[in-house]
Structures are given as C-alpha cells and as structure tokens.
Amino acid sequence: MAGRTDLRRRADARRKTAAERGWEYWDERPDLLERWQEAIVGAVPGRSAARFVVSGTLEGRRVTVFDCVDSAPAPLWSRLPRRTVWTVLLVELPEPLPLIAVSRHGLAVDTTVPLLKRMVGERPDRHLCEIGDPAYDEVHVVETTDPEVARQLLTPTVREFADDRAWLQWRVDGDHLCHVRPAATGPLTDDTAASTAELRSLVRLAEFLDQRSGHEPRPAGRPPARTPTAEAPLRTAPHEQDARPCAMSRGNAARTGVFPEGPPPAGFEAWSVDLGAPVVAEPVACAGTVLVSCADGHCHALDAVTGAPRWRFAADSALKRSPALAWGTVFVVGDDGVLHAIGADDGQERWRRRVGRSAAPVVDSGLVYLVHHPAHALRDASRLWALDAATGEPRWQRSLPDGSASGPAVADGRVHVHGAKGELSAFDAASGELLWHRPSGDTQLTCCTPSVADGTVYVGTGRGELHAYDAATGEHRWGSQAAGVIDNTPSVSGPLVLVGDSHGGAYACWAESGKPYWHIPSRYGASSVAIGGTEGWFVSGKAGVGLFKVSLTAGAVLRRYLLDGSGTAPVLADGVVHIGTGKGTLLALDARTGRKPARGRRRMRV
C-alpha cells in the first residue's frame, strides 16, 4: 500500500507537471470526490479524499487528473497507515450526455458478467444496454440512463478504440468522459507519462463521441494530415517513382534478419545517446539514418555516423513497435492504435489512420501491412490491413481465422500471418485473397512473427518448436525442438536458420532438414539474430544485458558487450551494430571490432 513518502512524491510530481504545462494544482478538492464518488468502485465514503489535482488544457480540451486516497485504519503491526489510491482522469465534453458506464471483463465471464448485469437491472434509475453484438455483449456491462443514446454512441469505432486500450472501465457522465485506473495497492511511482498518454487517448475517444453526437470535434493542436492538392498531389504509387531504400523490423519485408555487409562509414566512431525513455523495439537503420521508437511516444531520427539528432516526432501514445522506412516516409504505430506516416526528411506528419493496436508495420510494393492485436489474442479475432502507403487509405482488410500476437511477413506476392494458437495463413498481397490456411491445435500463446526465404516459411511456437512450411502451399516440411518458447522471429542466411528461445539460448539448424548445426546455451534465452555475412549478433544474459557476436559457421562467441539495460534485438547497417536498451540508450558499435564508445561519446543526451 502507498505510504506517506509515496504520497509526498506523487504531490511533488503533480506540482512539477502543473508548473511545466501552466496548469492549475490543488492539494485537495472535496468537490471532485463528491462528484465522482460513484465511479470509484471500492472507495469508502467518509474516509477518502481527492488529492494532488492538476487541471488544464490538452489538445484543445479541459482535462483533470486527481488521486482518490482512501486511508484505512492501520493494523497493529504497522507503523504507517495503509492507503489505497485510485487515479481518476477526466476529459471535458462540449455538451452533457446521459450516463453511459462501460466495464470490460476478461476473466470469469460466465459468473461475473451475469452477476453485474443483474445488479444493474435491480437499480430503478438505471438500464442495462446490450447493443446486439454477441461478442461485445458477452464480456461488457453497459449501465446507462438512456439505452437509445448509448447504442448510438457505442459505434464499432468507439468500441474498438476503447477495447484497444488497457482500460477496464470508462464512462460518459454529464459533460465529462471519465476513466478510473484500478486501485494501486503498492508503492506509487511517477505517473506523468502514463497519465499524459491515457489523457490523449481519452481525448481521441471524446472526438469519436463528438462526431456521433453531431458536435464538431475540437482542434487537437496538431496540423491536419496532408491531403492532395493541385499544387502538391500525393503520389499513389511511390514504389514506381521513388528508388530510395527501404528498411523495417528484421531488415526487410520477409523478416529474414539479414542485413547488408560493408565497412563502417568514413569517420565513424562508436557512440551512444540517451533518449530519455525506454527503447523496447529494435531500431531501424538505413541510408545514414537511425530511426528508433521510445516508450514516451517519441520517434527519433539520428545521424548514423555521429548520433546527432535530425528530428523528433511526438505521437499521442507510447511507441513500442519498430518503425518502417520506405519511399521517404517513416511508418510507426502507437499503443493507441494510430498509424503515423512521417516525412523521413523533416519529421512532419503526412497522414494518420486508426488501425487498432497492431504489430510493427511492413511496407512492400506501395502498401503498408499491419496485423491488429486484439485485447485477448487467444479468444478474439484479428484483422490484417493493407493500406496505400501514400494516402493511408485502406486497399483491403481481412479477418484472420484466429487471434494474433505477431506481425506479417511479405514475400513473393504473399502475406504470411501467424495466429496466436499457431495457425498459419497466407494471403495474396495485392487482393487480400486467402491462399491457404493451416490450422493448429496449440493452446499456448504464440507470438512469433514468421520469416520467409527461398520459398519456405519459418515460424516458432509457444511449445518451443521451430517449423518450416512451403510458402506457396502451406505444406509442412520439418519441425525442430528447442528448450524454451520461441517468440523471436527466425533469421535465415543461406543454408542456416537461426533462432533464439526463452531459456535455451541461440540455435542454428539446417534450412533444408531442420537438423541441429550448433547451439550456444544460455538459461536466459536469446533474442532474434541479426546476420551480416558470416557473423551474427544477438542479445542474451540475465535481464537481457549481454550483446554477443558469434561466428555462424563455427557457432563460437567472438565478442561480448555489457549493456546498461535490457537490450532490443540488434540491427546492422553499413558495418555498424545498433541496439536500444530499457535505460533509454541507443548504442552504435563497429561491427568488426565491437569497441566501446570513447568516454566523451558515452550516453550523449539527445
């Protein structure tokens, strides 16, 4: 439970936020607690207080954040009073609306949801609203004072957007949209970044509600997406007019993990920069630029030779997927399910489109491909998107046979998608036609994005199996067993397939038969392998803080490097290894020597 020190730190953080943004701060506001007491499930009237209140304008709307602090009597053995804390986030609406309280339940649906629905029905002033969508009504309880208005507002867009968040409950109540986080029973941390991201998502949800209620959305404080004009038309087929290089997660659209060889650029010296926020997705390096996504919502473009910043783009939510670069445009998808298209030269947003929480994008032949990740991958269905890279307009969209927690791989005119239960599907890249589907009886979650090379699809499973399938027919070719879960994308180089698992280490097997070639054991597992020529790089070690260089032919470790935090999968470009860490560091090493940055070039601040 939160103690006095935690509360003091929370107060200091909120005061700092208010000062930096020009917002108002109150240490306590009883009127807020009186207004929102009903929304805070579990708070006991009479012993709660609305504390650490900040209020101001965010993207054109009035927003408020406060903590409901509930002080319970201390047990005899405790020296501090126990305190449970709920954080309440509010976004003002342009006009009052009837009460619509939505809660989502992923566990114990058979017992919890019917019980809550019965409780709602017992209240004389409230109604239970079911919208007629069986999948939605099965796991959601909608309490309202006006069922007709609730059905009008709960459009597919609103439902999809809200369910892509980590929200368990939200409500429209009068002139506010409200979200209450689950009670924090442990030590409090600085929630500034998380609150900002959630508020931006709530603002976006409020815009959807405005559109449905007939009210004009307020400006969001960001320039509108670029639209075609006679003076500056958008290209409809960038792949036909622009020969600039492409790069994306795992090196290419087929996800093979193979990167071009070559010496480092003239004048290159190893460097590292401090980006100020965790890097959880592998960077992308191409044409002298390194692109990296950060958990604070910023996408950075850095000079690959010096580490100097070129531009920084601020999204509305955390960026935890790798960007993709193609035809002078950077594509990156945020936790709020918005895909951003950013100019690679200037960092300015060209267009954005809501696609739902998705895997890292893949770009090929003028299209951007994304796989939507549902809130419950083992239960809910997924979607495969194909968007026009120049405009963001959908070319086609297909429902997948099962849920997915991985991304697509594109090769030879086919898009290959791996389901959460191990099912594998192939679609025509141009039309979206289902070419073949291979079912699976797996019950363990599978998060491995496939890779495709020489007409073969390689994919790992939650049971630690590596499989090879014919890319044209889906016919199974072979299977090989590892020690741990294989969630990392296999890498393919010539006759070898390389893969890292969760607690066995790194493996190499023959692509033709699946027979083992070498194994570098590690009880901490290994990341995907980045391949450059006859050498590979991967991350392993306790907490993922070891960077290893290995010989692909001998299976021997050539060099080790200690990172300052958990590392992403490494990438190679122009003889340089790039890797991000959970400490917010982006590191660039000479792939030949692996030397550390000189003292003056360590953790330069961007």
Secondary structure by P-SEA (a helix, b strand, c coil): cccaaaaaaaaaaaaaaaaaacbbbbcccaaaaaaccccccccccccccccbbbbbbcccbbbbbbbbcccccccccccbbbbbbbbbbbbbccccccbbbbbbbccccccaaaaaaaaaaacccbbbbbcccccccccbbbbbccaaaaaaaccaaaaaaaaacccccccccccbbbbbccccccccccaaaaaaaaaaaaaaaaaaaaaaaccccccccccccccccccbbbbccccccccccccccccccccccbbbbbccccccccccccccccccbbbbbcccbbbbbcccbbbbbcccccccccccccccbbbcbbbbbcccbbbbbccccbbbbbcccccccccccccccccbbbbcccbbbbbbbccccccbbbbbbbcccccccccccccccbbbcbbbbbcccbbbbbcccbbbbbcccccccccbbbbbcccccccbbbbbcccbbbbccccbbbbbcccccccccccccccccccbbbbbcccbbbbccccccbbbbbcccccccccccccccccbbbbcccbbbbbbcccccbbbbbcccccccccccccccccccccccccbbbbbcccbbbbbcccccccccccccccccc
